[in-house]
């Protein structure tokens, strides 16, 4: 079966690589003419790519351009349409070769009827259909990477490789950009770093009342003196929740009192990891200091936490939770795969006086426990200063206006600079802050 699937994927690639009879890159657009972008994403349920599709739709529509989002229906559909984009329901999350070809035909028809100028894929299965459609129509093809994909075998490498075939390959962070370059040899001039933006009005510590914070802490069963270690995001193995549980066990062994670890997230019934995680909690005797507690008021949850942790064991790119936590002026602790130095400022990239968090080697629960103890031992003014610098960092680098301008510049660049809207220039760096 795997051999047959690999042959099918190779056939799809061969079809997509044929030269097109039509080249829409030369389509006549004035310097400020609106463009139409076909955004293809597997789902619209709130994941990183899903939120990215919504973000791109808003940027395009607010600038007078047109966005068409093709995806399975999800809870963000209403937000996409409210942003002014057109939504087309299609199961582009399937990796069945026959479905990929069918979806490609649908996308070709949409691109022709809507006079699409760019096709942008956010996800691997979606990218295969989008790649075929883009090559058949002769329009620019863009992909966006929100995390580093595992490549356990040759088949996975072939499947994942479509994400490196874009005329422009977008990485959500410098860390992911480096991974793309190292793994696929993608030239730096084809890679653009485009971070996600954060809702800085929603995630503003000044806008969260003491009453909201107290409600959250009461729901957790803790008082104001309890130090809360918050871990947000879907409960998946690659997020490293098990590493946090082992670190919490070490904190108990060290004699730390009055603390609680709270996991906010869900697995959507797709994995057995939640059950395994609870088995680990029972085995480590940490039931008294670990909670899984979905929260409706996320800004208040951040405000109620002493620290926000990501112990990811696979490259995560830019986790919105870590940026949101910094926007809420919370100190963060991240693994070296959870966030790069362009997301969280840590030594040795910056001196101690500029840090917004701390970093440890992925999978090292002893190091994580040590950093948690170090943070809790800091004077309160020092912890507050770390949080304040985190908010300043996010305000300057992950605000919606800046990210939207960079996205529009990207689209203008792939169509042709002479046709691009008049926007602030974007720079593309290989490494650094």
Order of alpha helices (4+ residues) and beta strands (2+ residues): alpha-beta-alpha-beta-alpha-beta-alpha-beta-alpha-beta-alpha-beta-alpha-beta-alpha-beta-alpha-beta-alpha-beta-alpha-beta-alpha-beta-beta-alpha-alpha-alpha
